């Protein structure tokens, strides 16, 4: 028996096994990354839908939210408190989406679909007043993103009703 040949064959098999292991790991990492992207997309979508559903489920809450966005001075103290709670919930979800985007967990397509809505809500009169009271409860990078934005970045700021 030629030990050099056995050693060469063993070395070749070991190299093939290493290559196959690396390929397998690469496939698993890719699948895990896709699962993380999918989960981030799914959870953000659910959070946004739950906020919208909560507002839509009550005529009174819908009225408060609508007035709060455009004419917060027409709200009483308790109504203003409810509007602030909705804003906090909504902007927590927006902040999470912003973080997921910056972390690479949601796609550019998903982010850009929501970016304009985030900015539109932020630039409404009611949210501007709310923001002055709540801004420090949000991360610095999210505050910077919002506060450095301009109404001109929104495609249809004057024609949107909500």
C-alpha positions as CSV (number, residue, x, y, z in Angstrom):
1,X,0.0,0.0,0.0
2,X,1.3,3.4,-1.0
3,X,1.0,5.7,2.1
4,X,1.6,8.8,0.0
5,X,-1.4,8.0,-2.2
6,X,-3.6,7.4,0.9
7,X,-2.4,10.6,2.4
8,X,-3.2,12.5,-0.9
9,X,-6.7,11.0,-1.1
10,X,-7.3,11.8,2.5
11,X,-6.2,15.3,2.1
12,X,-8.4,15.7,-1.0
13,X,-11.4,14.3,0.8
14,X,-10.8,16.6,3.8
15,X,-10.6,19.6,1.5
16,X,-13.8,18.7,-0.2
17,X,-15.5,18.2,3.2
18,X,-14.3,21.7,4.3
19,X,-15.6,23.3,1.1
20,X,-19.0,21.5,1.5
21,X,-19.2,22.6,5.1
22,X,-18.5,26.2,4.1
23,X,-21.1,26.1,1.3
24,X,-23.7,24.6,3.8
25,X,-23.0,27.3,6.3
26,X,-23.3,30.0,3.7
27,X,-26.7,28.6,2.7
28,X,-27.8,28.5,6.3
29,X,-26.6,32.1,7.0
30,X,-28.5,33.3,3.9
31,X,-31.7,31.5,5.0
32,X,-31.4,32.9,8.5
33,X,-30.9,36.4,7.1
34,X,-34.0,36.1,4.9
35,X,-35.9,34.9,7.9
36,X,-34.8,37.9,9.9
37,X,-35.7,40.3,7.1
38,X,-39.1,38.6,6.8
39,X,-39.7,38.8,10.5
40,X,-38.8,42.4,10.7
41,X,-41.1,43.3,7.8
42,X,-43.9,41.2,9.3
43,X,-43.7,42.6,12.8
44,X,-43.5,46.2,11.6
45,X,-46.4,45.7,9.3
46,X,-48.4,44.3,12.2
47,X,-47.5,47.2,14.5
48,X,-48.6,49.7,11.9
49,X,-51.8,47.9,11.2
50,X,-52.7,47.6,14.9
51,X,-52.3,51.3,15.4
52,X,-54.5,52.0,12.4
53,X,-57.1,49.4,13.6
54,X,-57.2,50.9,17.1
55,X,-57.9,54.4,15.6
56,X,-60.5,53.1,13.1
57,X,-62.3,51.0,15.7
58,X,-63.7,54.0,17.5
59,X,-65.5,56.9,16.0
60,X,-64.5,59.1,18.9
61,X,-60.8,58.0,18.7
62,X,-60.9,58.7,14.9
63,X,-62.3,62.1,15.5
64,X,-59.7,62.9,18.2
65,X,-56.9,61.7,15.9
66,X,-58.1,63.6,12.8
67,X,-58.5,66.8,14.8
68,X,-55.3,66.2,16.6
69,X,-53.3,66.1,13.4
70,X,-54.8,69.2,11.8
71,X,-56.3,71.3,14.6
72,X,-55.1,70.2,18.0
73,X,-56.4,73.4,19.6
74,X,-59.9,72.1,19.1
75,X,-59.2,69.2,21.5
76,X,-60.0,69.2,25.2
77,X,-57.4,68.2,27.8
78,X,-58.4,64.5,27.9
79,X,-58.7,64.3,24.1
80,X,-55.2,65.9,23.8
81,X,-53.9,63.2,26.1
82,X,-55.4,60.4,24.0
83,X,-54.0,62.1,20.8
84,X,-50.5,62.1,22.5
85,X,-50.8,58.5,23.4
86,X,-51.6,57.6,19.8
87,X,-48.7,59.7,18.6
88,X,-46.4,58.0,21.0
89,X,-47.5,54.5,19.8
90,X,-47.3,55.5,16.2
91,X,-43.9,57.1,16.4
92,X,-42.5,54.2,18.5
93,X,-43.4,52.0,15.5
94,X,-41.9,54.5,13.1
95,X,-38.7,54.7,15.2
96,X,-38.5,50.9,15.1
97,X,-38.9,50.8,11.4
98,X,-36.2,53.5,11.1
99,X,-33.9,51.4,13.2
100,X,-34.7,48.2,11.3
101,X,-33.9,50.0,8.0
102,X,-30.6,51.4,9.3
103,X,-29.7,48.0,10.6
104,X,-30.3,46.5,7.1
105,X,-33.2,44.3,8.3
106,X,-35.9,45.9,6.1
107,X,-35.4,46.6,2.4
108,X,-35.0,50.0,0.8
109,X,-38.3,49.3,-1.0
110,X,-40.2,48.7,2.3
111,X,-38.5,51.7,3.9
112,X,-39.2,54.1,1.1
113,X,-42.9,53.0,1.1
114,X,-43.2,54.2,4.7
115,X,-40.7,57.1,4.8
116,X,-43.0,59.6,3.2
117,X,-45.9,58.6,5.5
118,X,-43.6,59.1,8.5
119,X,-42.6,62.5,7.3
120,X,-46.1,63.5,6.4
121,X,-47.4,62.6,9.9
122,X,-44.4,64.3,11.5
123,X,-45.0,67.6,9.7
124,X,-48.7,67.9,10.5
125,X,-49.5,70.7,12.9
126,X,-50.6,68.4,15.7
127,X,-47.6,66.2,15.6
128,X,-45.3,69.2,15.6
129,X,-46.8,70.3,18.9
130,X,-46.8,66.8,20.3
131,X,-43.1,66.4,19.2
132,X,-42.0,69.4,21.3
133,X,-43.2,67.6,24.4
134,X,-42.1,64.0,23.5
135,X,-39.0,64.4,21.3
136,X,-36.5,63.5,24.0
137,X,-38.2,60.1,24.5
138,X,-36.8,59.0,21.1
139,X,-33.3,58.1,20.0
140,X,-31.0,60.9,18.8
141,X,-30.7,59.4,15.3
142,X,-34.4,59.2,14.9
143,X,-34.8,62.8,16.2
144,X,-32.2,63.9,13.7
145,X,-33.9,62.2,10.8
146,X,-37.2,63.8,11.6
147,X,-36.0,67.2,12.6
148,X,-33.7,67.6,9.5
149,X,-36.5,66.7,7.1
150,X,-38.4,69.2,5.1
151,X,-42.0,69.2,4.0
152,X,-40.7,69.5,0.4
153,X,-39.4,65.9,0.7
154,X,-43.1,64.7,0.8
155,X,-44.5,64.1,-2.7
156,X,-48.0,65.4,-1.9
157,X,-48.0,67.4,1.3
158,X,-50.9,69.7,0.4
159,X,-53.2,67.2,-1.3
160,X,-53.1,64.4,1.3
161,X,-55.9,64.3,3.8
162,X,-54.5,61.5,5.9
